[in-house]
Amino acid sequence: MKIKLKTPNLKKKINFHDYFKDQGLKNLTKQKNILKDININQLPEDLDFILPTELNKLYFLEKLIVLNKRINVLEFGSGSSTVIFSHSLNKNKLRYHQIVKKKY
């Protein structure tokens, strides 16, 4: 069985900060206590920091889920991508709940 997967068009210019704020995910765009250009093998001892969020990658993940009408995702972790997956799946649930309801 061959699976066709639609990929998001990332050629158009998008202000990711504004996009996520409009989606109600403004917490992802906060830049508090961020250490940039850190080597994961050289973490500070206090660990009171946040690694920088790559909004372009989160945007790609969100669009990938929505474009392909996914209703479930298997993910390992508990970071920003978890929030994006949850948000995207809820979007799909609202859009396609009648279809999903009939099939399952």
OpenMM code with the backbone's topology and positions (N, CA, C; nanometers):
from openmm import Vec3, app, unit

residues = "MET LYS ILE LYS LEU LYS THR PRO ASN LEU LYS LYS LYS ILE ASN PHE HIS ASP TYR PHE LYS ASP GLN GLY LEU LYS ASN LEU THR LYS GLN LYS ASN ILE LEU LYS ASP ILE ASN ILE ASN GLN LEU PRO GLU ASP LEU ASP PHE ILE LEU PRO THR GLU LEU ASN LYS LEU TYR PHE LEU GLU LYS LEU ILE VAL LEU ASN LYS ARG ILE ASN VAL LEU GLU PHE GLY SER GLY SER SER THR VAL ILE PHE SER HIS SER LEU ASN LYS ASN LYS LEU ARG TYR HIS GLN ILE VAL LYS LYS LYS TYR".split()
positions = [
    Vec3(0.0842, -0.1175, 0.0000),
    Vec3(0.0000, 0.0000, 0.0000),
    Vec3(0.0886, 0.1235, 0.0000),
    Vec3(0.0624, 0.2109, -0.0922),
    Vec3(0.1412, 0.3328, -0.1034),
    Vec3(0.0667, 0.4481, -0.0363),
    Vec3(0.1358, 0.5212, 0.0468),
    Vec3(0.0760, 0.6334, 0.1178),
    Vec3(0.1168, 0.7630, 0.0491),
    Vec3(0.0168, 0.8434, 0.0148),
    Vec3(0.0449, 0.9744, -0.0435),
    Vec3(0.0404, 1.0772, 0.0684),
    Vec3(0.1469, 1.1506, 0.0817),
    Vec3(0.1582, 1.2498, 0.1875),
    Vec3(0.1736, 1.3876, 0.1260),
    Vec3(0.0848, 1.4780, 0.1616),
    Vec3(0.0946, 1.6157, 0.1137),
    Vec3(0.1950, 1.6898, 0.2016),
    Vec3(0.2809, 1.7690, 0.1383),
    Vec3(0.3761, 1.8483, 0.2153),
    Vec3(0.3411, 1.9958, 0.2042),
    Vec3(0.3588, 2.0692, 0.3123),
    Vec3(0.3262, 2.2116, 0.3118),
    Vec3(0.4155, 2.2906, 0.2163),
    Vec3(0.3581, 2.3931, 0.1547),
    Vec3(0.4337, 2.4834, 0.0696),
    Vec3(0.4989, 2.5888, 0.1589),
    Vec3(0.6283, 2.5838, 0.1695),
    Vec3(0.6998, 2.6780, 0.2564),
    Vec3(0.7691, 2.7882, 0.1773),
    Vec3(0.7335, 2.8036, 0.0508),
    Vec3(0.7987, 2.9043, -0.0328),
    Vec3(0.7492, 3.0451, -0.0047),
    Vec3(0.6240, 3.0583, 0.0384),
    Vec3(0.5742, 3.1924, 0.0653),
    Vec3(0.6257, 3.2420, 0.2004),
    Vec3(0.6484, 3.3714, 0.2076),
    Vec3(0.7013, 3.4330, 0.3303),
    Vec3(0.5903, 3.4403, 0.4352),
    Vec3(0.6226, 3.3922, 0.5541),
    Vec3(0.5264, 3.3912, 0.6643),
    Vec3(0.5938, 3.4456, 0.7892),
    Vec3(0.5235, 3.5317, 0.8586),
    Vec3(0.5710, 3.5780, 0.9885),
    Vec3(0.5210, 3.4759, 1.0915),
    Vec3(0.6120, 3.3879, 1.1329),
    Vec3(0.5734, 3.2770, 1.2209),
    Vec3(0.5238, 3.3255, 1.3566),
    Vec3(0.5817, 3.4328, 1.4080),
    Vec3(0.5364, 3.4871, 1.5372),
    Vec3(0.3890, 3.5275, 1.5281),
    Vec3(0.3548, 3.6015, 1.4231),
    Vec3(0.2159, 3.6451, 1.4059),
    Vec3(0.1229, 3.5267, 1.3818),
    Vec3(0.1680, 3.4305, 1.3029),
    Vec3(0.0857, 3.3141, 1.2733),
    Vec3(0.0481, 3.2401, 1.4015),
    Vec3(0.1467, 3.2116, 1.4875),
    Vec3(0.1185, 3.1359, 1.6089),
    Vec3(0.0387, 3.2186, 1.7099),
    Vec3(0.0594, 3.3496, 1.7111),
    Vec3(-0.0236, 3.4342, 1.7968),
    Vec3(-0.1684, 3.4302, 1.7508),
    Vec3(-0.1901, 3.4353, 1.6192),
    Vec3(-0.3265, 3.4273, 1.5644),
    Vec3(-0.3923, 3.2929, 1.5932),
    Vec3(-0.3133, 3.1895, 1.6039),
    Vec3(-0.3644, 3.0553, 1.6329),
    Vec3(-0.3891, 3.0331, 1.7822),
    Vec3(-0.3566, 3.1340, 1.8645),
    Vec3(-0.3741, 3.1216, 2.0087),
    Vec3(-0.2583, 3.0507, 2.0770),
    Vec3(-0.1435, 3.0469, 2.0107),
    Vec3(-0.0253, 2.9791, 2.0652),
    Vec3(0.0888, 3.0770, 2.0882),
    Vec3(0.0558, 3.1936, 2.1457),
    Vec3(0.1580, 3.2969, 2.1628),
    Vec3(0.2679, 3.2571, 2.2608),
    Vec3(0.2414, 3.1614, 2.3491),
    Vec3(0.3457, 3.1175, 2.4425),
    Vec3(0.4646, 3.0531, 2.3717),
    Vec3(0.4409, 2.9981, 2.2528),
    Vec3(0.5503, 2.9377, 2.1766),
    Vec3(0.6483, 3.0421, 2.1249),
    Vec3(0.6027, 3.1659, 2.1142),
    Vec3(0.6864, 3.2704, 2.0549),
    Vec3(0.7655, 3.3501, 2.1585),
    Vec3(0.7459, 3.3204, 2.2860),
    Vec3(0.8180, 3.3940, 2.3901),
    Vec3(0.9670, 3.3655, 2.3825),
    Vec3(1.0461, 3.4667, 2.4064),
    Vec3(1.1913, 3.4546, 2.3958),
    Vec3(1.2587, 3.4752, 2.5323),
    Vec3(1.1997, 3.4244, 2.6378),
    Vec3(1.2508, 3.4442, 2.7732),
    Vec3(1.3564, 3.3389, 2.8082),
    Vec3(1.4659, 3.3814, 2.8633),
    Vec3(1.5727, 3.2931, 2.9115),
    Vec3(1.6226, 3.1943, 2.8063),
    Vec3(1.6394, 3.2408, 2.6857),
    Vec3(1.6836, 3.1522, 2.5785),
    Vec3(1.8344, 3.1596, 2.5613),
    Vec3(1.8956, 3.0461, 2.5550),
    Vec3(2.0377, 3.0371, 2.5240),
    Vec3(2.0503, 2.9955, 2.3786),
    Vec3(2.1112, 3.0794, 2.2996),
    Vec3(2.1283, 3.0475, 2.1581),
    Vec3(2.2670, 2.9907, 2.1348),
    Vec3(2.2788, 2.9136, 2.0293),
    Vec3(2.4064, 2.8543, 1.9896),
    Vec3(2.4687, 2.7732, 2.1035),
    Vec3(2.3873, 2.6928, 2.1681),
    Vec3(2.4379, 2.6105, 2.2773),
    Vec3(2.4639, 2.4694, 2.2251),
    Vec3(2.5717, 2.4136, 2.2682),
    Vec3(2.6027, 2.2745, 2.2361),
    Vec3(2.5361, 2.1892, 2.3423),
    Vec3(2.4613, 2.0906, 2.3016),
    Vec3(2.3846, 2.0090, 2.3962),
    Vec3(2.4754, 1.9374, 2.4965),
    Vec3(2.6022, 1.9186, 2.4614),
    Vec3(2.6965, 1.8550, 2.5533),
    Vec3(2.7547, 1.9525, 2.6549),
    Vec3(2.7212, 2.0803, 2.6418),
    Vec3(2.7751, 2.1813, 2.7317),
    Vec3(2.6630, 2.2590, 2.7997),
    Vec3(2.5653, 2.1886, 2.8533),
    Vec3(2.4536, 2.2546, 2.9189),
    Vec3(2.4979, 2.3182, 3.0495),
    Vec3(2.4422, 2.4341, 3.0849),
    Vec3(2.4753, 2.4962, 3.2138),
    Vec3(2.4228, 2.4114, 3.3290),
    Vec3(2.4831, 2.4290, 3.4447),
    Vec3(2.4476, 2.3460, 3.5588),
    Vec3(2.3089, 2.3748, 3.6142),
    Vec3(2.2627, 2.5008, 3.6095),
    Vec3(2.1343, 2.5336, 3.6704),
    Vec3(2.0135, 2.4910, 3.5853),
    Vec3(2.0323, 2.4764, 3.4561),
    Vec3(1.9278, 2.4340, 3.3626),
    Vec3(1.8017, 2.5204, 3.3695),
    Vec3(1.8158, 2.6470, 3.4099),
    Vec3(1.7028, 2.7392, 3.4146),
    Vec3(1.6996, 2.8196, 3.2846),
    Vec3(1.6737, 2.7504, 3.1750),
    Vec3(1.6724, 2.8148, 3.0444),
    Vec3(1.5814, 2.7367, 2.9509),
    Vec3(1.5574, 2.7929, 2.8366),
    Vec3(1.4765, 2.7279, 2.7345),
    Vec3(1.5593, 2.7238, 2.6068),
    Vec3(1.5612, 2.6095, 2.5414),
    Vec3(1.6266, 2.6036, 2.4109),
    Vec3(1.5416, 2.6811, 2.3116),
    Vec3(1.6006, 2.7440, 2.2135),
    Vec3(1.5224, 2.8255, 2.1195),
    Vec3(1.4215, 2.7417, 2.0408),
    Vec3(1.3021, 2.7948, 2.0283),
    Vec3(1.1970, 2.7281, 1.9525),
    Vec3(1.2146, 2.7619, 1.8055),
    Vec3(1.2152, 2.6613, 1.7224),
    Vec3(1.2280, 2.6825, 1.5788),
    Vec3(1.0878, 2.6865, 1.5199),
    Vec3(1.0329, 2.8083, 1.5092),
    Vec3(0.8952, 2.8262, 1.4679),
    Vec3(0.8687, 2.7757, 1.3269),
    Vec3(0.9676, 2.7848, 1.2393),
    Vec3(0.9475, 2.7360, 1.1028),
    Vec3(0.9241, 2.5847, 1.1007),
    Vec3(0.9915, 2.5123, 1.1870),
    Vec3(0.9720, 2.3675, 1.1936),
    Vec3(0.8377, 2.3323, 1.2572),
    Vec3(0.7984, 2.4094, 1.3579),
    Vec3(0.6682, 2.3869, 1.4200),
    Vec3(0.5551, 2.4172, 1.3211),
    Vec3(0.5736, 2.5209, 1.2414),
    Vec3(0.4764, 2.5555, 1.1378),
    Vec3(0.4640, 2.4398, 1.0380),
    Vec3(0.5772, 2.3857, 0.9970),
    Vec3(0.5774, 2.2732, 0.9038),
    Vec3(0.5002, 2.1545, 0.9622),
    Vec3(0.5251, 2.1224, 1.0879),
    Vec3(0.4555, 2.0105, 1.1524),
    Vec3(0.3045, 2.0346, 1.1594),
    Vec3(0.2674, 2.1568, 1.1952),
    Vec3(0.1254, 2.1906, 1.2064),
    Vec3(0.0567, 2.1762, 1.0717),
    Vec3(0.1176, 2.2294, 0.9674),
    Vec3(0.0593, 2.2218, 0.8332),
    Vec3(0.0573, 2.0777, 0.7813),
    Vec3(0.1576, 2.0009, 0.8139),
    Vec3(0.1641, 1.8613, 0.7715),
    Vec3(0.0457, 1.7823, 0.8281),
    Vec3(0.0147, 1.8026, 0.9537),
    Vec3(-0.0970, 1.7333, 1.0184),
    Vec3(-0.2305, 1.7785, 0.9594),
    Vec3(-0.2470, 1.9097, 0.9432),
    Vec3(-0.3738, 1.9642, 0.8945),
    Vec3(-0.3965, 1.9280, 0.7477),
    Vec3(-0.2947, 1.9433, 0.6641),
    Vec3(-0.3087, 1.9132, 0.5209),
    Vec3(-0.3440, 1.7668, 0.4950),
    Vec3(-0.2891, 1.6795, 0.5759),
    Vec3(-0.3113, 1.5363, 0.5555),
    Vec3(-0.4258, 1.4807, 0.6390),
    Vec3(-0.4983, 1.5707, 0.7048),
    Vec3(-0.6204, 1.5345, 0.7797),
    Vec3(-0.5966, 1.4207, 0.8789),
    Vec3(-0.4859, 1.4285, 0.9507),
    Vec3(-0.4527, 1.3256, 1.0500),
    Vec3(-0.5446, 1.3370, 1.1700),
    Vec3(-0.5814, 1.2236, 1.2276),
    Vec3(-0.6626, 1.2234, 1.3490),
    Vec3(-0.5874, 1.1652, 1.4680),
    Vec3(-0.4659, 1.1148, 1.4420),
    Vec3(-0.3814, 1.0679, 1.5523),
    Vec3(-0.2341, 1.0814, 1.5143),
    Vec3(-0.1520, 1.0930, 1.6164),
    Vec3(-0.0077, 1.1114, 1.5996),
    Vec3(0.0619, 1.0344, 1.7101),
    Vec3(0.1690, 0.9681, 1.6763),
    Vec3(0.2529, 0.9047, 1.7772),
    Vec3(0.3765, 0.9910, 1.7934),
    Vec3(0.3942, 1.0445, 1.9118),
    Vec3(0.5054, 1.1356, 1.9347),
    Vec3(0.5741, 1.1022, 2.0656),
    Vec3(0.7047, 1.1187, 2.0686),
    Vec3(0.7826, 1.0991, 2.1900),
    Vec3(0.8392, 1.2335, 2.2306),
    Vec3(0.8120, 1.2743, 2.3513),
    Vec3(0.8636, 1.4019, 2.3994),
    Vec3(0.7533, 1.4802, 2.4679),
    Vec3(0.7913, 1.5966, 2.5147),
    Vec3(0.6935, 1.6817, 2.5828),
    Vec3(0.7308, 1.8279, 2.5661),
    Vec3(0.7652, 1.8640, 2.4460),
    Vec3(0.8071, 2.0013, 2.4197),
    Vec3(0.7064, 2.0762, 2.3357),
    Vec3(0.7561, 2.1705, 2.2598),
    Vec3(0.6708, 2.2547, 2.1772),
    Vec3(0.5993, 2.1756, 2.0690),
    Vec3(0.6622, 2.0731, 2.0174),
    Vec3(0.5966, 1.9932, 1.9127),
    Vec3(0.4725, 1.9233, 1.9668),
    Vec3(0.4726, 1.8866, 2.0936),
    Vec3(0.3557, 1.8254, 2.1549),
    Vec3(0.2375, 1.9216, 2.1528),
    Vec3(0.2642, 2.0473, 2.1826),
    Vec3(0.1600, 2.1504, 2.1795),
    Vec3(0.1066, 2.1659, 2.0376),
    Vec3(0.1961, 2.1681, 1.9398),
    Vec3(0.1568, 2.1824, 1.7995),
    Vec3(0.0738, 2.0632, 1.7547),
    Vec3(0.1161, 1.9431, 1.7890),
    Vec3(0.0398, 1.8250, 1.7496),
    Vec3(-0.0998, 1.8276, 1.8115),
    Vec3(-0.1083, 1.8615, 1.9367),
    Vec3(-0.2379, 1.8683, 2.0039),
    Vec3(-0.3279, 1.9726, 1.9377),
    Vec3(-0.2725, 2.0888, 1.9107),
    Vec3(-0.3473, 2.1970, 1.8462),
    Vec3(-0.3959, 2.1542, 1.7072),
    Vec3(-0.3090, 2.0930, 1.6295),
    Vec3(-0.3424, 2.0505, 1.4929),
    Vec3(-0.4483, 1.9408, 1.4925),
    Vec3(-0.4343, 1.8455, 1.5829),
    Vec3(-0.5322, 1.7372, 1.5910),
    Vec3(-0.6690, 1.7896, 1.6344),
    Vec3(-0.6696, 1.8870, 1.7238),
    Vec3(-0.7969, 1.9481, 1.7641),
    Vec3(-0.8610, 2.0234, 1.6486),
    Vec3(-0.7793, 2.0902, 1.5678),
    Vec3(-0.8306, 2.1576, 1.4477),
    Vec3(-0.8991, 2.0568, 1.3565),
    Vec3(-0.8315, 1.9467, 1.3317),
    Vec3(-0.8873, 1.8435, 1.2441),
    Vec3(-1.0126, 1.7811, 1.3040),
    Vec3(-1.0123, 1.7634, 1.4342),
    Vec3(-1.1296, 1.7062, 1.5007),
    Vec3(-1.2514, 1.7960, 1.4802),
    Vec3(-1.2319, 1.9266, 1.4924),
    Vec3(-1.3426, 2.0202, 1.4724),
    Vec3(-1.3887, 2.0230, 1.3267),
    Vec3(-1.2948, 2.0163, 1.2354),
    Vec3(-1.3286, 2.0229, 1.0927),
    Vec3(-1.3933, 1.8950, 1.0408),
    Vec3(-1.3447, 1.7811, 1.0886),
    Vec3(-1.3841, 1.6531, 1.0286),
    Vec3(-1.4548, 1.5592, 1.1256),
    Vec3(-1.5134, 1.6132, 1.2314),
    Vec3(-1.5705, 1.5258, 1.3335),
    Vec3(-1.6838, 1.4389, 1.2795),
    Vec3(-1.7615, 1.4863, 1.1839),
    Vec3(-1.8702, 1.4051, 1.1292),
    Vec3(-1.8164, 1.2850, 1.0508),
    Vec3(-1.7091, 1.3073, 0.9748),
    Vec3(-1.6478, 1.1987, 0.8963),
    Vec3(-1.5863, 1.0948, 0.9894),
    Vec3(-1.5125, 1.1422, 1.0886),
    Vec3(-1.4461, 1.0530, 1.1836),
    Vec3(-1.5505, 0.9763, 1.2636),
    Vec3(-1.6562, 1.0427, 1.3013),
    Vec3(-1.7628, 0.9811, 1.3795),
    Vec3(-1.8250, 0.8630, 1.3036),
    Vec3(-1.8438, 0.8799, 1.1728),
    Vec3(-1.9033, 0.7746, 1.0917),
    Vec3(-1.8103, 0.6537, 1.0763),
    Vec3(-1.6820, 0.6806, 1.0603),
    Vec3(-1.5863, 0.5730, 1.0346),
    Vec3(-1.5483, 0.4977, 1.1609),
    Vec3(-1.5479, 0.5673, 1.2751),
    Vec3(-1.4997, 0.5030, 1.3979),
    Vec3(-1.6118, 0.4989, 1.4977),
] * unit.nanometer
topology = app.Topology()
chain = topology.addChain("A")
for resn in residues:
    res = topology.addResidue(resn, chain)
    for name in ("N", "CA", "C"):
        topology.addAtom(name, app.Element.getBySymbol(name[0]), res)
